[in-house]
């Protein structure tokens, strides 16, 4: 029997958790050619009707510490201001502790939608509007339909230093009050940890097929230097995952393109100085890795899916593979159970987060609903602690510590402080 143990809370009612971040951006996936949209991302068109951007005109030069000032930053009268909470739809979330976090999303703006930025000091019980880094939101495949600048992802390294990106890149040094656009290439993926920030950058926007590079810089500076990242031959830039000094690049194949969908995975245990590359470990001509997650001390987890459907047109169930040595070897396959009705031709979308070798969260999304699946045995047994309607995309934010994890959907953020067994719902609304 499946139990849905849910405790709802709203407007300042609830409990905050403990604060200790074990991984940056665990569970966040960006778009790849032919795959579903990024986690939590809405379809193209979010920037429609946005008009001109009010982001700063100045850029920071190479090697300089960045210090945005009110005169060079976006005005607080932007759509990210006082009315930002009404109709908020989340795109990306970043927490630096169990209490302090930020949410990037969109709000109604004329006939379209504009970017809005919120922050919480109390683990999501209440939210306050901040200055939006750009006016327009990015869209699928790291593009700006209304023209740059636009962003759709956010990462904070400290309570003051944060980055908005995908595909434009902006930085804040005062917790999101002011933003400054950084010059240079477009950025499709970025993670901060251990005092440094690593990015995937390209001179071309979106899946242009142009060569990408992997750069690193001290947090809060523009002293970027190029890492010897491997050449992964795909049309779209690879997605970056990070946990401490461990860096993983994954470039996803095309499950809808009529050719074998595979993922190429490059792994570094020393911050990107040296790499080991190879194909994904899902095995067989029909399997490809559609989800990746990292956890300490050296855990790498894959969610694998079938590219080809059976005779009835229905795709078989997904399965997980767990590595405890950083991806050098993997344990046996474990089937990920599904609660979705089998529909011919429909490819289920999966998101993955890991707290340890045993504790994994998977969000499966079909045409009508999403389910949160939990295992504490590495995939041998599963429970379904939460079911969500498919009215809008679900964003699996991931684990911040072994027990605290978050996910979000539209105007709601869900938090667990017991590893995933029970979830509390907060609205993106101001505290009373």
Secondary structure as UniProt FT lines:
FT   STRAND          6..8
FT   TURN            26..27
FT   TURN            33..34
FT   TURN            39..40
FT   TURN            44..49
FT   STRAND          59..60
FT   TURN            62..63
FT   HELIX           70..72
FT   TURN            76..77
FT   TURN            79..80
FT   TURN            82..87
FT   STRAND          89..95
FT   STRAND          101..109
FT   TURN            110..111
FT   STRAND          112..120
FT   TURN            123..124
FT   STRAND          128..130
FT   STRAND          136..137
FT   TURN            140..142
FT   TURN            145..146
FT   STRAND          150..151
FT   STRAND          153..156
FT   STRAND          162..165
FT   STRAND          170..172
FT   TURN            175..176
FT   STRAND          180..182
FT   STRAND          186..193
FT   TURN            194..195
FT   STRAND          196..202
FT   STRAND          212..218
FT   TURN            219..220
FT   STRAND          225..227
FT   STRAND          239..243
FT   TURN            244..245
FT   STRAND          246..251
FT   TURN            255..256
FT   STRAND          264..268
FT   TURN            271..272
FT   STRAND          276..279
FT   TURN            284..286
FT   STRAND          287..295
FT   TURN            296..298
FT   STRAND          299..306
FT   TURN            311..312
FT   STRAND          319..323
FT   TURN            326..327
FT   STRAND          334..335
FT   TURN            344..345
FT   STRAND          349..354
FT   STRAND          360..365
FT   STRAND          369..375
FT   TURN            378..379
FT   STRAND          383..389
FT   STRAND          394..399
FT   STRAND          405..409
FT   TURN            410..411
FT   STRAND          412..416
FT   TURN            419..420
FT   STRAND          423..427
//
